[in-house]
């Protein structure tokens, strides 16, 4: 398809530069401790429930509520590869009461949706990094493909006949899958959904042949035997699942990892951003949260 080379170039750039483009490492200012955090915080997840963004948002919101004595709620606003939820937060009052919990998709989405009503670099104030980690290339347990090599060979034999699902156009799932196609010299057909959970439902039903998704998104299905992992997208095997090969063992140099983070609307006072950063960092640094994230492969 004529758009594929440009899409692959954009995918490469955004996957390589997304973490560098946005700084999460804000150090709390000396007076951040005196800043009042809103009594009610809406944590917007731009995808349906059960995906990795939703899992991490619910973990953090629960801990924030208990730690600060506030009401932190998760509000799922799926659609357009995460753009609908991101736009909602970008337009919200910059007072710390509305936050965006999202992943690398925020920047990857800009590769294919350049006309969004928000600017990915200017419309948000990065608050905190939650985690980072590899993704999983998964197929249905009924799939004939037992290895990444099987999938690649089938795609080479029948151009475009293999469908993959994603959380939407511009999602990290799409970017990662297109990178795989480009690096392997093959072509897939993209089937976008409103969220990765919907794509996984159709993966299990056989409507799409594979999905590249985060550990938290596929963990339940893998443990339940409905989905089979063919490999991880990190350059080498992941310590979280060393039994699975890396995709790069079959497709040299392939790599696609993601991050999860929290953002506020641009214009949120810096002392408030610093305060939120400090509180969230304290939460995710606890042994309990590190263990939870580790179980989720991040």
C-alpha positions as a Markdown table, in Angstrom:
| # | Residue | x | y | z |
|---|---|---|---|---|
| 1 | Unk | 0.0 | 0.0 | 0.0 |
| 2 | Unk | 1.4 | 3.4 | -0.9 |
| 3 | Unk | 1.1 | 4.9 | 2.6 |
| 4 | Unk | 3.1 | 2.2 | 4.3 |
| 5 | Unk | 6.7 | 3.5 | 3.9 |
| 6 | Unk | 5.8 | 6.9 | 5.3 |
| 7 | Unk | 3.9 | 5.2 | 8.2 |
| 8 | Unk | 6.9 | 3.0 | 9.0 |
| 9 | Unk | 9.2 | 6.0 | 9.0 |
| 10 | Unk | 6.9 | 7.9 | 11.3 |
| 11 | Unk | 6.5 | 4.8 | 13.5 |
| 12 | Unk | 10.3 | 4.4 | 13.8 |
| 13 | Unk | 10.7 | 8.1 | 14.7 |
| 14 | Unk | 8.0 | 8.2 | 17.3 |
| 15 | Unk | 8.9 | 4.9 | 19.0 |
| 16 | Unk | 12.5 | 5.9 | 19.2 |
| 17 | Unk | 11.9 | 9.5 | 20.4 |
| 18 | Unk | 8.7 | 9.5 | 22.4 |
| 19 | Unk | 10.4 | 9.1 | 25.7 |
| 20 | Unk | 13.0 | 11.7 | 24.9 |
| 21 | Unk | 10.4 | 14.2 | 23.6 |
| 22 | Unk | 8.6 | 14.4 | 27.0 |
| 23 | Unk | 10.3 | 14.8 | 30.3 |
| 24 | Unk | 8.8 | 13.0 | 33.3 |
| 25 | Unk | 11.7 | 13.6 | 35.7 |
| 26 | Unk | 10.5 | 16.8 | 37.4 |
| 27 | Unk | 12.0 | 17.2 | 40.8 |
| 28 | Unk | 9.7 | 18.6 | 43.4 |
| 29 | Unk | 10.3 | 22.2 | 44.2 |
| 30 | Unk | 11.0 | 23.3 | 47.8 |
| 31 | Unk | 7.5 | 24.7 | 48.2 |
| 32 | Unk | 5.6 | 21.9 | 46.5 |
| 33 | Unk | 4.7 | 20.4 | 49.9 |
| 34 | Unk | 2.6 | 23.4 | 50.7 |
| 35 | Unk | 0.4 | 23.1 | 47.5 |
| 36 | Unk | -3.1 | 21.9 | 48.0 |
| 37 | Unk | -4.2 | 19.0 | 45.8 |
| 38 | Unk | -7.8 | 19.0 | 44.6 |
| 39 | Unk | -10.2 | 17.0 | 46.7 |
| 40 | Unk | -11.5 | 15.2 | 43.7 |
| 41 | Unk | -9.2 | 14.0 | 40.9 |
| 42 | Unk | -10.5 | 12.5 | 37.7 |
| 43 | Unk | -7.9 | 10.2 | 36.0 |
| 44 | Unk | -8.9 | 9.9 | 32.4 |
| 45 | Unk | -7.9 | 6.7 | 30.6 |
| 46 | Unk | -8.3 | 7.2 | 26.8 |
| 47 | Unk | -9.1 | 3.5 | 26.3 |
| 48 | Unk | -11.7 | 1.0 | 27.5 |
| 49 | Unk | -11.4 | -0.9 | 30.9 |
| 50 | Unk | -9.0 | -3.8 | 31.3 |
| 51 | Unk | -6.1 | -2.6 | 29.2 |
| 52 | Unk | -2.7 | -1.7 | 30.7 |
| 53 | Unk | -3.5 | 2.1 | 30.9 |
| 54 | Unk | -6.7 | 1.2 | 32.9 |
| 55 | Unk | -4.9 | -1.3 | 35.1 |
| 56 | Unk | -2.2 | 1.2 | 36.2 |
| 57 | Unk | -4.7 | 4.1 | 36.5 |
| 58 | Unk | -6.8 | 2.1 | 39.0 |
| 59 | Unk | -3.8 | 1.1 | 41.0 |
| 60 | Unk | -2.5 | 4.7 | 41.3 |
| 61 | Unk | -6.0 | 6.2 | 41.9 |
| 62 | Unk | -6.6 | 3.8 | 44.8 |
| 63 | Unk | -3.3 | 4.6 | 46.4 |
| 64 | Unk | -3.7 | 8.4 | 45.9 |
| 65 | Unk | -7.1 | 8.3 | 47.5 |
| 66 | Unk | -5.8 | 6.6 | 50.6 |
| 67 | Unk | -2.5 | 8.5 | 50.8 |
| 68 | Unk | -4.0 | 12.0 | 50.4 |
| 69 | Unk | -7.5 | 11.6 | 51.6 |
| 70 | Unk | -8.9 | 12.7 | 48.3 |
| 71 | Unk | -11.4 | 11.0 | 45.9 |
| 72 | Unk | -9.5 | 9.8 | 42.8 |
| 73 | Unk | -11.7 | 8.2 | 40.2 |
| 74 | Unk | -10.9 | 6.6 | 36.8 |
| 75 | Unk | -12.9 | 7.8 | 33.8 |
| 76 | Unk | -12.6 | 5.8 | 30.6 |
| 77 | Unk | -13.0 | 7.8 | 27.5 |
| 78 | Unk | -12.0 | 5.5 | 24.6 |
| 79 | Unk | -11.8 | 6.2 | 20.9 |
| 80 | Unk | -9.6 | 7.4 | 18.0 |
| 81 | Unk | -6.6 | 5.6 | 19.3 |
| 82 | Unk | -6.6 | 7.5 | 22.5 |
| 83 | Unk | -7.2 | 11.0 | 21.0 |
| 84 | Unk | -10.7 | 11.5 | 22.4 |
| 85 | Unk | -9.6 | 11.1 | 26.0 |
| 86 | Unk | -6.4 | 13.1 | 25.4 |
| 87 | Unk | -8.4 | 16.0 | 23.8 |
| 88 | Unk | -10.8 | 16.0 | 26.8 |
| 89 | Unk | -7.8 | 16.5 | 29.2 |
| 90 | Unk | -6.1 | 19.0 | 27.0 |
| 91 | Unk | -9.3 | 21.2 | 27.2 |
| 92 | Unk | -9.8 | 20.7 | 30.9 |
| 93 | Unk | -9.2 | 23.4 | 33.5 |
| 94 | Unk | -5.5 | 23.3 | 34.5 |
| 95 | Unk | -6.1 | 22.9 | 38.2 |
| 96 | Unk | -4.9 | 19.3 | 38.8 |
| 97 | Unk | -8.4 | 18.0 | 39.0 |
| 98 | Unk | -8.2 | 16.2 | 35.6 |
| 99 | Unk | -5.3 | 14.1 | 34.7 |
| 100 | Unk | -4.5 | 11.8 | 31.7 |
| 101 | Unk | -3.1 | 8.3 | 32.3 |
| 102 | Unk | -1.8 | 7.0 | 29.0 |
| 103 | Unk | 1.1 | 5.3 | 27.3 |
| 104 | Unk | 3.5 | 5.8 | 24.3 |
| 105 | Unk | 0.3 | 5.9 | 22.2 |
| 106 | Unk | 0.0 | 9.6 | 23.1 |
| 107 | Unk | 3.1 | 10.4 | 21.0 |
| 108 | Unk | 2.7 | 7.6 | 18.5 |
| 109 | Unk | -0.8 | 8.8 | 17.7 |
| 110 | Unk | 0.6 | 12.1 | 16.4 |
| 111 | Unk | 2.3 | 10.1 | 13.6 |
| 112 | Unk | -1.0 | 9.4 | 11.9 |
| 113 | Unk | -3.4 | 12.0 | 13.3 |
| 114 | Unk | -1.5 | 15.2 | 12.8 |
| 115 | Unk | -4.7 | 17.3 | 12.8 |
| 116 | Unk | -5.9 | 16.6 | 16.4 |
| 117 | Unk | -7.2 | 19.6 | 18.2 |
| 118 | Unk | -4.3 | 19.4 | 20.7 |
| 119 | Unk | -0.6 | 19.6 | 20.3 |
| 120 | Unk | 1.1 | 16.6 | 21.9 |
| 121 | Unk | 4.1 | 18.7 | 22.8 |
| 122 | Unk | 2.3 | 21.8 | 23.9 |
| 123 | Unk | -1.1 | 20.8 | 25.3 |
| 124 | Unk | 0.1 | 18.8 | 28.3 |
| 125 | Unk | 2.3 | 19.1 | 31.4 |
| 126 | Unk | 4.1 | 15.8 | 32.0 |
| 127 | Unk | 3.5 | 14.8 | 35.7 |
| 128 | Unk | 5.1 | 11.4 | 36.3 |
| 129 | Unk | 6.4 | 8.3 | 34.7 |
| 130 | Unk | 4.6 | 5.2 | 36.0 |
| 131 | Unk | 6.5 | 2.3 | 34.3 |
| 132 | Unk | 8.0 | 1.1 | 31.1 |
| 133 | Unk | 8.4 | -2.4 | 29.6 |
| 134 | Unk | 8.2 | -4.6 | 26.5 |
| 135 | Unk | 5.1 | -5.8 | 24.7 |
| 136 | Unk | 4.0 | -9.2 | 23.7 |
| 137 | Unk | 3.3 | -10.6 | 20.2 |
| 138 | Unk | 0.3 | -12.8 | 20.8 |
| 139 | Unk | -2.0 | -15.2 | 18.8 |
| 140 | Unk | -5.0 | -17.2 | 19.6 |
| 141 | Unk | -4.5 | -20.6 | 21.3 |
| 142 | Unk | -6.1 | -22.1 | 18.2 |
| 143 | Unk | -3.7 | -20.3 | 15.8 |
| 144 | Unk | -1.5 | -22.5 | 13.6 |
| 145 | Unk | 1.4 | -20.1 | 14.3 |
| 146 | Unk | 3.6 | -21.5 | 17.0 |
| 147 | Unk | 6.6 | -19.2 | 16.5 |
| 148 | Unk | 7.3 | -15.7 | 15.2 |
| 149 | Unk | 9.0 | -17.4 | 12.3 |
| 150 | Unk | 5.8 | -19.2 | 11.4 |
| 151 | Unk | 3.9 | -15.9 | 11.4 |
| 152 | Unk | 6.5 | -14.2 | 9.2 |
| 153 | Unk | 6.6 | -17.1 | 6.8 |
| 154 | Unk | 2.8 | -17.1 | 6.4 |
| 155 | Unk | 2.8 | -13.3 | 5.7 |
| 156 | Unk | 5.5 | -13.7 | 3.1 |
| 157 | Unk | 3.5 | -16.4 | 1.4 |
| 158 | Unk | 0.3 | -14.5 | 1.2 |
| 159 | Unk | 0.7 | -10.7 | 1.1 |
| 160 | Unk | -1.7 | -8.8 | 3.3 |
| 161 | Unk | -3.7 | -11.9 | 4.3 |
| 162 | Unk | -2.8 | -11.8 | 7.9 |
| 163 | Unk | -4.8 | -9.3 | 10.0 |
| 164 | Unk | -3.6 | -7.7 | 13.2 |
| 165 | Unk | -5.7 | -5.8 | 15.8 |
| 166 | Unk | -4.8 | -2.6 | 17.6 |
| 167 | Unk | -6.3 | -0.1 | 20.0 |
| 168 | Unk | -6.9 | 2.2 | 17.1 |
| 169 | Unk | -5.2 | 4.2 | 14.4 |
| 170 | Unk | -2.0 | 5.7 | 15.7 |
| 171 | Unk | -1.9 | 3.4 | 18.7 |
| 172 | Unk | 1.4 | 1.9 | 19.9 |
| 173 | Unk | 0.0 | -1.4 | 18.9 |
| 174 | Unk | -0.3 | -0.3 | 15.3 |
| 175 | Unk | 3.1 | 1.4 | 15.3 |
| 176 | Unk | 4.8 | -1.8 | 16.7 |
| 177 | Unk | 3.0 | -4.0 | 14.2 |
| 178 | Unk | 4.0 | -1.8 | 11.2 |
| 179 | Unk | 7.6 | -1.8 | 12.4 |
| 180 | Unk | 7.5 | -5.5 | 12.4 |
| 181 | Unk | 6.1 | -5.6 | 8.9 |
| 182 | Unk | 8.8 | -3.2 | 7.7 |
| 183 | Unk | 11.7 | -4.9 | 9.4 |
| 184 | Unk | 10.6 | -8.3 | 8.2 |
| 185 | Unk | 9.9 | -7.1 | 4.7 |
| 186 | Unk | 6.2 | -8.3 | 4.8 |
| 187 | Unk | 2.8 | -6.7 | 4.9 |
| 188 | Unk | -0.1 | -7.1 | 7.3 |
| 189 | Unk | -3.7 | -5.7 | 7.2 |
| 190 | Unk | -4.6 | -3.4 | 10.1 |
| 191 | Unk | -7.9 | -3.8 | 11.9 |
| 192 | Unk | -8.3 | -0.9 | 14.4 |
| 193 | Unk | -10.5 | -1.1 | 17.5 |
| 194 | Unk | -11.6 | 1.4 | 20.2 |
| 195 | Unk | -9.3 | -0.4 | 22.7 |
| 196 | Unk | -7.0 | -3.3 | 22.9 |
| 197 | Unk | -9.5 | -5.4 | 25.0 |
| 198 | Unk | -11.8 | -5.4 | 21.9 |
| 199 | Unk | -9.0 | -6.5 | 19.7 |
| 200 | Unk | -8.1 | -9.3 | 22.1 |
| 201 | Unk | -11.8 | -10.5 | 22.0 |
| 202 | Unk | -11.6 | -10.8 | 18.2 |
| 203 | Unk | -8.1 | -12.4 | 18.4 |
| 204 | Unk | -9.6 | -15.2 | 20.6 |
| 205 | Unk | -12.5 | -15.5 | 18.1 |
| 206 | Unk | -10.1 | -15.8 | 15.2 |
| 207 | Unk | -11.2 | -12.5 | 13.5 |
| 208 | Unk | -7.6 | -11.2 | 13.6 |
| 209 | Unk | -4.5 | -13.3 | 13.6 |
| 210 | Unk | -2.2 | -11.5 | 16.0 |
| 211 | Unk | -2.0 | -8.6 | 18.4 |
| 212 | Unk | 1.1 | -6.8 | 19.8 |
| 213 | Unk | 0.0 | -5.6 | 23.3 |
| 214 | Unk | 1.4 | -4.8 | 26.7 |
| 215 | Unk | 1.9 | -7.5 | 29.4 |
| 216 | Unk | -1.0 | -6.3 | 31.5 |
| 217 | Unk | -3.4 | -6.3 | 28.5 |
| 218 | Unk | -2.7 | -10.0 | 27.6 |
| 219 | Unk | -1.8 | -11.5 | 31.0 |
| 220 | Unk | -5.2 | -12.8 | 31.9 |
| 221 | Unk | -5.8 | -14.4 | 28.5 |
| 222 | Unk | -2.3 | -16.0 | 28.4 |
| 223 | Unk | -2.8 | -17.4 | 31.9 |
| 224 | Unk | -6.3 | -18.6 | 31.0 |
| 225 | Unk | -4.9 | -20.4 | 27.9 |
| 226 | Unk | -7.0 | -18.5 | 25.4 |
| 227 | Unk | -4.0 | -16.6 | 24.0 |
| 228 | Unk | -0.5 | -17.8 | 23.2 |
| 229 | Unk | 2.6 | -15.5 | 23.4 |
| 230 | Unk | 5.0 | -15.9 | 20.5 |
| 231 | Unk | 7.6 | -13.4 | 21.8 |
| 232 | Unk | 8.4 | -10.1 | 23.4 |
| 233 | Unk | 9.2 | -6.9 | 21.7 |
| 234 | Unk | 12.3 | -5.9 | 23.7 |
| 235 | Unk | 15.7 | -6.3 | 22.0 |
| 236 | Unk | 16.4 | -9.4 | 24.2 |
| 237 | Unk | 14.4 | -11.7 | 26.4 |
| 238 | Unk | 12.5 | -10.0 | 29.2 |
| 239 | Unk | 13.3 | -10.9 | 32.8 |
| 240 | Unk | 9.5 | -10.9 | 33.4 |
| 241 | Unk | 9.0 | -13.8 | 31.0 |
| 242 | Unk | 12.4 | -15.3 | 30.1 |
| 243 | Unk | 10.7 | -18.4 | 28.6 |
| 244 | Unk | 9.5 | -16.3 | 25.7 |
| 245 | Unk | 11.9 | -15.4 | 22.9 |
| 246 | Unk | 12.4 | -11.9 | 21.7 |
| 247 | Unk | 10.9 | -11.1 | 18.3 |
| 248 | Unk | 14.4 | -9.8 | 17.4 |
| 249 | Unk | 15.7 | -13.4 | 17.6 |
| 250 | Unk | 13.7 | -13.9 | 14.3 |
| 251 | Unk | 13.6 | -10.4 | 13.0 |
| 252 | Unk | 17.0 | -8.8 | 13.7 |
| 253 | Unk | 17.1 | -5.3 | 15.2 |
| 254 | Unk | 13.3 | -5.2 | 15.9 |
| 255 | Unk | 12.5 | -3.5 | 19.1 |
| 256 | Unk | 9.4 | -1.7 | 20.4 |
| 257 | Unk | 8.9 | -0.9 | 24.1 |
| 258 | Unk | 6.5 | 1.4 | 25.8 |
| 259 | Unk | 6.0 | 3.6 | 28.8 |
| 260 | Unk | 3.0 | 4.7 | 30.9 |
| 261 | Unk | 2.7 | 8.1 | 32.3 |
| 262 | Unk | 0.5 | 10.8 | 33.9 |
| 263 | Unk | -0.2 | 14.2 | 32.3 |
| 264 | Unk | -2.0 | 17.3 | 33.3 |
| 265 | Unk | -3.4 | 20.0 | 31.0 |
| 266 | Unk | -0.8 | 22.6 | 29.9 |
| 267 | Unk | -0.9 | 25.6 | 32.2 |
| 268 | Unk | -1.2 | 23.6 | 35.4 |
| 269 | Unk | 0.8 | 25.6 | 38.0 |
| 270 | Unk | 4.3 | 24.1 | 38.3 |
| 271 | Unk | 4.2 | 23.8 | 42.1 |
| 272 | Unk | 1.0 | 21.6 | 41.7 |
| 273 | Unk | 2.7 | 19.5 | 39.0 |
| 274 | Unk | 5.7 | 19.1 | 41.3 |
| 275 | Unk | 3.4 | 18.1 | 44.2 |
| 276 | Unk | 1.6 | 15.5 | 42.1 |
| 277 | Unk | 4.9 | 14.2 | 40.8 |
| 278 | Unk | 6.2 | 13.7 | 44.3 |
| 279 | Unk | 3.1 | 12.0 | 45.6 |
| 280 | Unk | 2.9 | 9.6 | 42.6 |
| 281 | Unk | 6.6 | 8.8 | 42.7 |
| 282 | Unk | 6.3 | 8.0 | 46.4 |
| 283 | Unk | 3.4 | 5.6 | 45.6 |
| 284 | Unk | 5.1 | 3.7 | 42.8 |
| 285 | Unk | 8.4 | 3.5 | 44.7 |
| 286 | Unk | 6.9 | 1.3 | 47.5 |
| 287 | Unk | 7.8 | -2.4 | 47.5 |
| 288 | Unk | 4.1 | -3.3 | 47.1 |
| 289 | Unk | 3.7 | -1.2 | 43.9 |
| 290 | Unk | 7.0 | -2.4 | 42.5 |
| 291 | Unk | 5.9 | -6.0 | 43.0 |
| 292 | Unk | 2.6 | -5.3 | 41.3 |
| 293 | Unk | 4.2 | -3.6 | 38.4 |
| 294 | Unk | 6.7 | -6.4 | 38.1 |
| 295 | Unk | 3.9 | -9.0 | 38.0 |
| 296 | Unk | 2.4 | -6.9 | 35.1 |
| 297 | Unk | 5.7 | -7.0 | 33.2 |
| 298 | Unk | 6.7 | -3.4 | 33.8 |
